Amino acid sequence: MSRKSHLFPLLRVFGLLLLGSVLAGCGPSPLAPPEQAGTLVVATRASPGTYYINPAGEPSGFEYDLVSRFAEENGWKVRFEVVPNLDELFRRVDEGTVHLAAAGLSATQARDLRFALGPSYAEVKEQVICRSGKDVPEKAKDLAGKRIEVVAGSSHIDALWWVKLRHPSLKWSEIETTGEEDLLERVQSGLSDCTVADSTVYSIARNYYPDIEVAMDLDKSRQIVWVMPKQTQRDFMDKLDGFFGAIKKRGELKRLQERYFGHIARLAEADVRGVLERRTSLLGKYKRLFYQAEIATGLDWRFLAALAYQESQWNPSATSPTGVRGMMMLTGETADRLGVKNRLDPLESILGGARYVVMLKESLPPRIAEPDRTWLALAAYNIGSGHMEDARRLTQALGKNPDAWKDVKDVLPLLAQPAYQEQLRFGYARGGEARILTENVRIYYDILLKHEPAYKTRLALD
């Protein structure tokens, strides 16, 4: 490629370097290292894949957990500063008013020159995401004339510049926003034609927005890293190297990835459309019943609604050939244990199903932490506690962790295989169905969390 073809990206790199040096020279005083201050200060952005407030009102997210573990291992407190956009995030890193930025950031040439980059802990692809239909672009040249929006300050802009060098008519708008999720929603609603997003972000968002799809991969895979000020001390970088090396070796990084991203494989398009459509047309009839179940059991009403949708699609009269009935599809035996007299009564069914989930959670060993405890209980909701114990024992026999949903879900399908029947105390079970139920409920729950307010918030609105 000719020297001229590198003009725009190189100008961008040097412009960023110049900006960084100017900011560093006139900004506020940098923080003392966390080894001295005792607190790690971290810039992040709010998104389902990084940092968010969970239904219990507590901070959560993949980056939140990862940073918290790093701080804990070094004996530091941690303070997160949620910024409105990437420009603000990088400005704070430049000024040294945060020790690092953790926000699903790609390692790029420009960022490597401008900042200190930590070890890679994930890999993503940059993808062009467009609204589904007849005019979805198939090649880069087809992007010309499309209304393309991209997050200002993101690595996606660099990738688009390379495409523009080959296709000069390509244009896009740079939007100041917290992240790609807002722009994916605009594509879904038709306010723009396409955007660019990391593959993990799209994998989460596509379960909320059934009318978007991947048009093409924009660039080769990129590594995800934490970003630090250029002047970060070598001792701190060594701590980062040691931390990531250790959690990869212990399997802790994979467990965290499973917790936040292990369930996001796409549902069938009809399933996503179904829950979104029935949410507006049907769920309203039963919300107060789910509220009552939350009051009675402490389980988030949206979690119970997600389970009910998986079981019956919110149909109180649902009946299966095997005899399970009602909104929560209870067996006759389970209904009797729970004191449910009429399985077709929606309130009785919802309350019974909620109590059953609580019972299943309480039957698990106390050492099992959330959210694994809930996912294991969901699988037991489908196959029963006895078969779940078989699955956990088999998981341990195979050298895996019986308390981790990540490992148990891989073993559940083996309950139906003849080769393992002699090892099962309770015999054959369709464990694969229990796995599907649990993963589907996790996705439906995510969808309802996005679109429906918490019960206490709902009371305030009412």
Secondary structure as UniProt FT lines:
FT   HELIX           3..6
FT   HELIX           7..26
FT   HELIX           34..37
FT   STRAND          39..44
FT   STRAND          46..47
FT   TURN            48..50
FT   STRAND          51..53
FT   TURN            55..56
FT   STRAND          59..60
FT   HELIX           62..73
FT   TURN            74..75
FT   STRAND          77..82
FT   HELIX           86..95
FT   STRAND          100..106
FT   HELIX           109..114
FT   STRAND          116..117
FT   STRAND          122..124
FT   STRAND          126..131
FT   TURN            134..135
FT   HELIX           140..143
FT   TURN            144..145
FT   STRAND          148..151
FT   TURN            152..153
FT   HELIX           155..166
FT   TURN            168..169
FT   STRAND          173..175
FT   HELIX           180..189
FT   STRAND          194..198
FT   HELIX           199..205
FT   TURN            206..208
FT   TURN            210..211
FT   STRAND          212..217
FT   STRAND          222..228
FT   TURN            230..231
FT   HELIX           234..250
FT   HELIX           252..261
FT   TURN            262..263
FT   HELIX           269..281
FT   HELIX           283..285
FT   HELIX           287..297
FT   HELIX           301..312
FT   TURN            316..317
FT   TURN            321..322
FT   TURN            326..329
FT   HELIX           332..338
FT   TURN            343..344
FT   HELIX           346..363
FT   TURN            366..367
FT   TURN            370..371
FT   HELIX           372..383
FT   HELIX           385..397
FT   TURN            398..399
FT   TURN            402..403
FT   HELIX           405..411
FT   HELIX           412..416
FT   HELIX           418..423
FT   HELIX           431..451
FT   HELIX           455..461
//
